Amino acid sequence: MIQSNQQIYVDNAASTPVRDEVVAAMQPFLQTVFGNPSSIHKCGIYARRNIDEARERIAYCLKCHPDELYFTSGGTESNNWAIFGMAMASEKKELITSQIEHPSVLNAIKALERFAYKAAYLKTNSFGEVVPEELETLINLNTALITVMLANNETGVLQPVDKISELAHWHNIPFFSDAVQAIGNVELDLSKGLFDAMSFSGHKLGGPKGIGILYLRRGTKIEPFLHGGGQERGYRGGTENVPGIMGLATAVELAINDLKKKQSVQSIKLRLLEALHDIPMAHLSGRLDNTLPGTLHICFDYVDGSDLVRYLSMNGIFASSSSACASNAKEPSHVLLAMGIPYELARGALRISLNERNTIDEVLYLAHVLKTAVSTLRSMNAEYRNMYMKK
Ligand code: PLP
């Protein structure tokens, strides 16, 4: 039973609470073991040793080599570094990406376009999936890099990265994938060699904000992005975020261990969907069997998604109308428009992203409030009133 003053957080794709074990792992490195890992006294050596161990623990979870992992400040930095660094390390001047990437990918590529690079953008089908066959028509001898995300941050739709990697590698082109939403939600085995580079972020999987990873497969050519004092083997300058790194290692271990719980997250999502079935003019985005287990994305006719989010928030429910970084935008999401969703309908988007903390009681309460929200907001919409409400 949900109390009226209870708060329900269903915006885990935007950020997750830091797990208790993660806080405990970080704590000593904030105050007791605060040495600079580059110092050669005992304090520094101890911090350095812990960073090395953290890198090994993460590598074990992701099935890669520790020397393939570079700590960054998060997903945005990892994406920018991969795109700028890999483009600049190549003599070729063209990039291929998709229309549905996160802004930290799209805007990095836009920035490169100002420096004489060219970009081609893959479309998606109506389910929000990139169509690999289109890639064949875009690849040419001047293609320096292909970058397509593993799972979309708005719809949760999984992309056909296996097929994309196969095509990229057949043409000898490096393949980078933004896996910020995927890690901890789907199995990842980097030993298979599908990816030449991949980005991760701590705060999407129960870790702290401001820490992330760029995975670079051995042999991947990349230019450094932050020039500094030689940290991260000379590829990413700046004193390491030791507490963040320690928290991230614990968060990754816990998230990988918890992968088996994702089936129950998926069944809670299905229960929610069932409870919402009688809302008319509601359109599910993506195919249920090809989305992240916890993400449910729906567009409602005659409702503004941000009004819906505010209504839910006033009732103690925290969801999202698009990605967190675009939630103030007036325009509908580029992801939904790329899927061919009509402009007006795309404005009525709601993203609910669950994790293992959410319960059936919570989602049933959410369904109840959401139904009232949709009918209340529609009754305030003049066009809807004219079309569907008796005078
Ligand atoms: N890529 C994707 C798919 C994301 O969802 C996000 C964050 O929302 C990012 C990149 C950026 O990550 P960070 O917030 O760590 O900069």
Residues whose N, C-alpha, C, O or C-beta is under 5 A from the ligand:
A	BS01	PLP	A13 A14 G74 G75 T76 H102 S104 A151 N153 D178 V180 Q181 S201
